[in-house]
Amino acid sequence: MLKVTTAWSTAEVYMHGAHVTHFQRRDESPLLFLSERSHFEPGDPIRGGIPVIFPWFGARDGAGMHGYARLKPWDIKEISPGPDGSISVRFHLPNCPESQAYPAFNADYLVTFGEALTLELIVANKSGDSAFEFEQCLHTYFAVGDVRDAGVVGLKGLSYLDKVANFVKKTETNDAIGISSEVDRVYLDATGSVEIHDRRLGRTISIEKEHSASTVVWNPWIAKAQQMHDFGPNEYLKMVCVESGNVNVNKTVLPAGKTSNMKVTLSTKPA
């Protein structure tokens, strides 16, 4: 695990999954939620922070949930300071047996720590003749004072798949999405920025993104939280996932020889 300190913030990121588990601006509460029950064991995903979901999202027959990238140790290619005092760490996903099912590719993850937290997932199709189809998502667990006093803003008017209602397609009608029961939604063609308004902590979290056409909003609520062995029974009150990616009908189809770059910038300001 790397500990990173800048003039503005402190952070932690694990080689396991290239997984950012902590980011905190000075004199603020942590940006990210991390479960006290996460196992930190090989072969298990870390519960909280920012899991890197790739090359598929959700369940896949015989292959588990959310791809293999979050379960693999990533290599560090470079650590470099920026002229503004930020620090960037470039991770690389090594070849593994699971990658043989796909055209040849490279996957890098550039994480920049500074006044904001910037995440770039860079995938290059190294095949000479085959397209590479994949899903990707930065499954970010945001820390909130109390999810019942928070709202997710910026998705009104968009279509979404409601996984709680057996993937029924619906249209968002609310200016601010409140959490008072289990929520598991995949918003489609969602390219714009999203905010989390946290009244309890008195701050607004901004999620700005580029080359991402999906936004996922998730909170397990009471019953599902109790079924999760690596998640405390009341921790659902302290988090909400707002995830940036390209999933379902928005999956990436990357032609041979081309590169995709999905970028997400996370910042905070007083409410």
C-alpha positions as CSV (number, residue, x, y, z in Angstrom):
1,M,0.0,0.0,0.0
2,L,1.2,3.5,-0.9
3,K,0.6,6.5,1.4
4,V,0.5,9.8,-0.5
5,T,0.7,13.2,1.1
6,T,0.4,16.5,-0.8
7,A,0.0,20.1,0.4
8,W,-3.8,19.6,0.2
9,S,-4.6,16.0,0.9
10,T,-3.6,12.6,2.2
11,A,-4.4,9.3,0.4
12,E,-3.9,5.5,0.4
13,V,-3.9,3.1,-2.5
14,Y,-3.3,-0.6,-2.6
15,M,-1.5,-2.6,-5.3
16,H,-4.3,-5.1,-4.9
17,G,-6.7,-3.9,-7.6
18,A,-4.9,-0.5,-7.9
19,H,-7.5,0.3,-5.2
20,V,-7.7,3.8,-3.8
21,T,-9.1,3.3,-0.3
22,H,-8.6,6.8,1.3
23,F,-8.6,10.4,0.1
24,Q,-9.0,13.3,2.5
25,R,-8.5,17.0,2.0
26,R,-7.0,18.8,5.0
27,D,-9.6,19.9,7.6
28,E,-12.3,17.8,5.9
29,S,-13.9,14.4,6.5
30,P,-12.7,11.5,4.3
31,L,-14.1,11.5,0.8
32,L,-14.3,7.8,0.5
33,F,-16.1,5.2,2.6
34,L,-14.2,2.0,3.7
35,S,-15.9,-0.8,5.5
36,E,-14.5,-1.8,8.9
37,R,-15.1,-5.4,7.9
38,S,-13.2,-5.5,4.7
39,H,-11.0,-8.6,4.7
40,F,-7.9,-7.3,2.8
41,E,-7.2,-10.9,1.7
42,P,-5.8,-12.1,-1.7
43,G,-8.7,-13.1,-4.0
44,D,-11.2,-10.9,-2.2
45,P,-12.2,-7.4,-3.3
46,I,-11.7,-4.5,-0.9
47,R,-15.1,-3.3,0.4
48,G,-15.1,0.5,-0.1
49,G,-12.9,3.0,-1.7
50,I,-12.7,2.9,-5.5
51,P,-12.8,-0.7,-7.0
52,V,-11.7,-0.8,-10.6
53,I,-14.4,-2.8,-12.5
54,F,-13.0,-4.2,-15.7
55,P,-13.5,-5.9,-18.2
56,W,-17.1,-6.6,-17.3
57,F,-19.7,-5.1,-14.9
58,G,-22.1,-7.1,-12.8
59,A,-22.4,-10.9,-12.8
60,R,-21.1,-13.2,-15.5
61,D,-21.8,-16.9,-15.6
62,G,-18.9,-18.9,-14.2
63,A,-16.7,-15.8,-13.8
64,G,-17.9,-13.9,-10.8
65,M,-18.8,-10.3,-10.3
66,H,-17.4,-7.2,-11.8
67,G,-14.4,-8.6,-13.7
68,Y,-11.0,-9.6,-12.5
69,A,-9.0,-6.3,-12.4
70,R,-10.1,-5.5,-8.8
71,L,-8.7,-8.9,-7.6
72,K,-5.3,-8.7,-9.2
73,P,-2.1,-7.0,-8.0
74,W,-1.2,-4.2,-10.4
75,D,2.3,-3.0,-11.1
76,I,3.5,0.5,-10.6
77,K,5.0,2.0,-13.8
78,E,5.7,5.5,-12.6
79,I,5.4,7.9,-9.7
80,S,5.8,11.5,-10.7
81,P,5.3,14.9,-9.1
82,G,3.3,17.6,-11.0
83,P,4.3,21.2,-11.4
84,D,1.3,22.2,-9.2
85,G,2.4,20.0,-6.3
86,S,0.2,17.0,-7.1
87,I,1.5,13.4,-7.3
88,S,0.6,11.0,-10.0
89,V,0.9,7.2,-9.8
90,R,0.6,5.1,-13.0
91,F,-0.4,1.5,-12.5
92,H,-0.4,-1.3,-15.1
93,L,-2.5,-4.4,-15.1
94,P,-0.2,-7.4,-15.9
95,N,-1.2,-10.1,-18.2
96,C,-2.9,-13.0,-16.5
97,P,-4.8,-16.2,-17.5
98,E,-8.1,-14.3,-17.6
99,S,-6.8,-11.8,-20.2
100,Q,-6.3,-14.6,-22.7
101,A,-10.0,-14.6,-23.5
102,Y,-9.7,-11.1,-25.0
103,P,-7.8,-9.5,-27.9
104,A,-4.3,-8.4,-26.8
105,F,-4.6,-5.1,-24.8
106,N,-2.9,-2.9,-22.3
107,A,-4.7,-1.4,-19.3
108,D,-3.1,1.5,-17.3
109,Y,-4.6,3.5,-14.4
110,L,-3.3,6.9,-13.7
111,V,-4.3,8.3,-10.3
112,T,-3.4,11.9,-9.5
113,F,-3.6,13.1,-5.9
114,G,-3.8,16.9,-5.2
115,E,-6.5,19.3,-4.3
116,A,-8.8,16.9,-6.2
117,L,-8.6,13.2,-6.9
118,T,-8.3,12.4,-10.6
119,L,-8.6,8.9,-12.0
120,E,-7.9,7.9,-15.6
121,L,-8.4,4.3,-16.9
122,I,-6.5,3.9,-20.2
123,V,-7.2,0.8,-22.3
124,A,-5.3,0.2,-25.6
125,N,-6.3,-2.5,-28.0
126,K,-3.0,-4.0,-29.2
127,S,-4.7,-6.4,-31.6
128,G,-4.1,-6.0,-35.3
129,D,-7.5,-7.0,-36.5
130,S,-10.0,-7.6,-33.6
131,A,-12.3,-5.2,-31.8
132,F,-12.1,-5.3,-28.0
133,E,-15.5,-5.2,-26.3
134,F,-15.5,-4.5,-22.5
135,E,-17.2,-2.7,-19.7
136,Q,-15.5,-0.5,-17.2
137,C,-16.6,1.3,-14.0
138,L,-15.0,3.1,-11.1
139,H,-17.2,1.8,-8.4
140,T,-16.7,4.8,-6.0
141,Y,-18.0,4.5,-2.4
142,F,-18.5,8.0,-1.1
143,A,-18.6,8.8,2.6
144,V,-21.6,10.7,3.8
145,G,-22.7,11.9,7.2
146,D,-26.0,10.1,6.9
147,V,-27.3,8.9,3.6
148,R,-30.9,9.8,4.6
149,D,-29.7,13.5,4.6
150,A,-28.0,13.3,1.2
151,G,-29.1,13.6,-2.4
152,V,-27.6,12.7,-5.8
153,V,-28.2,15.5,-8.3
154,G,-27.7,15.7,-12.0
155,L,-29.5,12.6,-13.4
156,K,-33.1,14.0,-13.9
157,G,-34.6,13.1,-17.2
158,L,-32.3,10.1,-17.9
159,S,-33.4,6.5,-18.4
160,Y,-32.1,3.9,-16.0
161,L,-32.3,0.2,-15.4
162,D,-33.7,-0.5,-11.9
163,K,-32.0,-3.7,-10.7
164,V,-34.1,-3.8,-7.6
165,A,-37.2,-4.0,-9.8
166,N,-35.7,-6.8,-12.0
167,F,-34.0,-4.4,-14.5
168,V,-37.2,-2.6,-15.5
169,K,-36.3,0.5,-17.5
170,K,-37.5,3.8,-15.9
171,T,-37.0,7.5,-16.3
172,E,-35.6,9.6,-13.5
173,T,-38.1,12.3,-12.4
174,N,-36.4,13.7,-9.3
175,D,-34.0,16.7,-9.2
176,A,-32.3,15.0,-6.2
177,I,-32.3,11.3,-5.7
178,G,-32.9,10.5,-2.0
179,I,-31.9,7.2,-0.4
180,S,-34.5,5.6,1.9
181,S,-34.5,2.0,0.7
182,E,-32.3,-0.2,-1.4
183,V,-31.2,1.6,-4.6
184,D,-29.4,-0.1,-7.5
185,R,-29.7,1.8,-10.8
186,V,-27.7,2.0,-14.0
187,Y,-28.3,5.3,-15.7
188,L,-27.8,5.1,-19.4
189,D,-26.4,7.8,-21.8
190,A,-25.4,9.7,-18.6
191,T,-22.4,11.8,-19.8
192,G,-22.8,14.8,-17.5
193,S,-21.4,15.7,-14.1
194,V,-23.1,14.5,-10.9
195,E,-23.1,16.0,-7.4
196,I,-23.8,14.5,-4.0
197,H,-25.3,17.1,-1.6
198,D,-24.5,16.1,1.9
199,R,-26.5,18.1,4.4
200,R,-25.1,16.4,7.4
201,L,-21.5,17.1,6.6
202,G,-22.3,20.4,4.9
203,R,-20.5,19.7,1.7
204,T,-21.0,19.0,-2.0
205,I,-19.1,16.3,-3.7
206,S,-18.6,16.9,-7.5
207,I,-18.1,14.0,-9.9
208,E,-16.9,15.2,-13.3
209,K,-16.1,12.8,-16.0
210,E,-15.0,12.4,-19.6
211,H,-15.7,9.5,-22.0
212,S,-18.1,7.9,-19.6
213,A,-21.7,7.3,-20.7
214,S,-23.0,5.4,-17.6
215,T,-23.6,6.4,-14.0
216,V,-24.5,3.8,-11.4
217,V,-26.1,4.7,-8.0
218,W,-26.1,2.1,-5.3
219,N,-26.9,1.6,-1.6
220,P,-27.6,-1.9,-0.2
221,W,-29.9,-0.6,2.6
222,I,-30.7,-2.8,5.6
223,A,-31.5,-6.4,4.4
224,K,-28.8,-6.6,1.8
225,A,-26.2,-5.1,4.1
226,Q,-26.9,-7.8,6.7
227,Q,-26.2,-10.4,4.1
228,M,-22.8,-9.1,3.2
229,H,-20.0,-10.7,5.2
230,D,-17.6,-7.8,4.6
231,F,-20.0,-4.9,5.4
232,G,-21.2,-3.8,8.8
233,P,-24.9,-4.0,9.4
234,N,-25.3,-0.2,9.8
235,E,-22.6,1.0,7.5
236,Y,-25.1,1.5,4.7
237,L,-26.0,4.8,6.5
238,K,-22.5,6.2,6.0
239,M,-22.1,5.6,2.2
240,V,-23.5,6.0,-1.3
241,C,-21.9,4.6,-4.4
242,V,-22.0,6.9,-7.5
243,E,-20.1,5.1,-10.1
244,S,-18.7,6.4,-13.5
245,G,-18.3,4.0,-16.3
246,N,-19.4,2.5,-19.6
247,V,-21.7,-0.5,-19.0
248,N,-24.6,-2.4,-20.5
249,V,-25.6,-0.7,-23.8
250,N,-22.9,1.9,-23.2
251,K,-20.1,-0.7,-23.2
252,T,-16.9,0.2,-25.0
253,V,-16.2,-1.4,-28.5
254,L,-12.6,-0.4,-29.1
255,P,-11.3,-1.0,-32.7
256,A,-8.0,-2.7,-33.3
257,G,-5.1,-0.3,-32.6
258,K,-7.2,2.3,-30.8
259,T,-7.0,3.6,-27.2
260,S,-9.8,4.6,-24.8
261,N,-9.4,7.0,-21.9
262,M,-12.0,7.4,-19.2
263,K,-11.3,10.2,-16.8
264,V,-13.1,11.1,-13.5
265,T,-12.3,14.0,-11.3
266,L,-13.6,14.0,-7.7
267,S,-13.7,17.2,-5.7
268,T,-15.5,18.8,-2.7
269,K,-16.8,22.3,-1.7
270,P,-18.9,23.7,1.1
271,A,-22.6,23.1,0.6
